[in-house]
Amino acid sequence: MLAELFQGSLEDAKSRRQIRPYSAVEAEALARPAALDALEHLTPADRIRVIAEVKRASPSRGDLAEIAEPHALASQYESGGASVVSVLTEERRFKGSLDDLEAVRKAVSIPVLRKEFIGEEYQILEARAAGADLVLLIVAALPQETLERLYAFTLELGMTPLVEAHSADEVARSVDLGSQLIGVNARDLSTFELDRELFGRVADQIPAGVIRVAESAVLGIDDVQRYREAGADAILVGEALVTNDPIATLASFLSV
Ligand SMILES: O=P(O)(O)OC[C@@H](O)[C@@H](O)c1c[nH]c2ccccc12
């Protein structure tokens, strides 16, 4: 499944590139005001930090919510205390778009993450051109050399890479990269199986000073508590926020 998701994302990027060539998107990306410093917004604090996701659907969970106005949802996330907004821009299975990201960017003043299956520089330029401050880089899908290249490219644009791992080995590769922001995804993107204990098993591998994000399947405050105890500085939450009152749900998560 992961290979299929990447292939789809890259094909879609190729189509967009026919209309907006690399040089045009690059010029737009460079003309943007500087990206916000996501690491600053996610600095470990007394309370857990929340990266709140705009997510309509997923291949593992099907349709979650309509979200006719992603910018309105993102504003609620911001006023509810989220530190960063994540916007799924993958179109085929997650029903997102870059337009969603652009709309969200205009509505909030906290950093915005482009959640996409990124395999080439063009997608990172698109993210910056649309106003994103962070991009997701999924270790499982990228050879180390490519990962290093995309990681460096993201930094050159003044953006922050969120490097996502799903095993001890992938955490080691994220650390080797020098990543300052590492996410451990409880969901295996190849099989969709959940491993809620994974974060606890690998957290110690992440050096002090690096921000640790627990990703996926955070549905209630018990999950937040468990991740907090296991050393998470932040959680990445989609489903629980789009299927419940986002403000009340954020308040409960932030009260842990
Ligand atoms: O909706 P959830 O279970 O709260 O999960 C959010 C987020 O972690 C999940 O959307 C995600 C994490 N890594 C990804 C990579 C690609 C697509 C989606 C994801």
The ligand as a Gaussian input file, in Angstrom:
#p B3LYP/6-31G(d) Opt

LIG

0 1
 O       -6.212000      10.130000      12.302000
 P       -5.217000       9.713000      13.310000
 O       -5.260000       8.247000      13.631000
 O       -5.267000      10.588000      14.542000
 O       -3.752000       9.921000      12.664000
 C       -3.242000      11.185000      12.336000
 C       -1.893000      11.030000      11.615000
 O       -0.968000      10.466000      12.508000
 C       -2.029000      10.154000      10.378000
 O       -2.920000      10.795000       9.519000
 C       -0.702000       9.904000       9.648000
 C        0.512000       9.753000      10.224000
 N        1.460000       9.555000       9.287000
 C        0.883000       9.599000       8.062000
 C        1.458000       9.491000       6.787000
 C        0.619000       9.624000       5.710000
 C       -0.742000       9.805000       5.867000
 C       -1.327000       9.915000       7.130000
 C       -0.498000       9.820000       8.242000

